[in-house]
Amino acid sequence: MQYALLAYGRSDTLRAATAPIDDTTAAVLARPYVTGWVRLHADESATTLRKSEGKTLLTDGPFIDSKEYLAGLIIIEADDLDGALAVAHELQDVRSGGALEVRPVIEGMFRGA
C-alpha cells in the first residue's frame, strides 16, 4: 500500500530548503520503499485558486495562515500503517525539525516518475 508522508516545517526554516539534502537524508530517500518525493519552495511562492460564485479567484500566498507549512511530499510503499510509521520515524530522526503527517494514498491515484 502507498502512503504519503507530508513534511511540514516552520516558514523561517523552509527558506533553507533549496540547500542540498544532507547525505543521511539522501540515503533514506534512496531506499527502495520510497517511490517518489518532492521539496517545495517557501509558502510565499504559493498561488491559491478558489471558486466563488462561479468565478475562479487567484490569491498570492498559501491558503492557510499557519506556523508550519507543507514543505514536501514523500510517497512510500509499506505493508500497513505500522510500516509507514516506521519509515516516517526514520525520516523524522534525520530531519531538522517540523512534523511528518502520514496518510494512505487512494489506490491508483499516484503516478510516479
Secondary structure by P-SEA (a helix, b strand, c coil): ccccbbbbbcccccccccccccaaaaaaaacccccccccccccccbbbbbbcccbbbbbccccccccccccbbbbbbbccaaaaaaaaaaaaaaccbbbbbbbbccccccccc
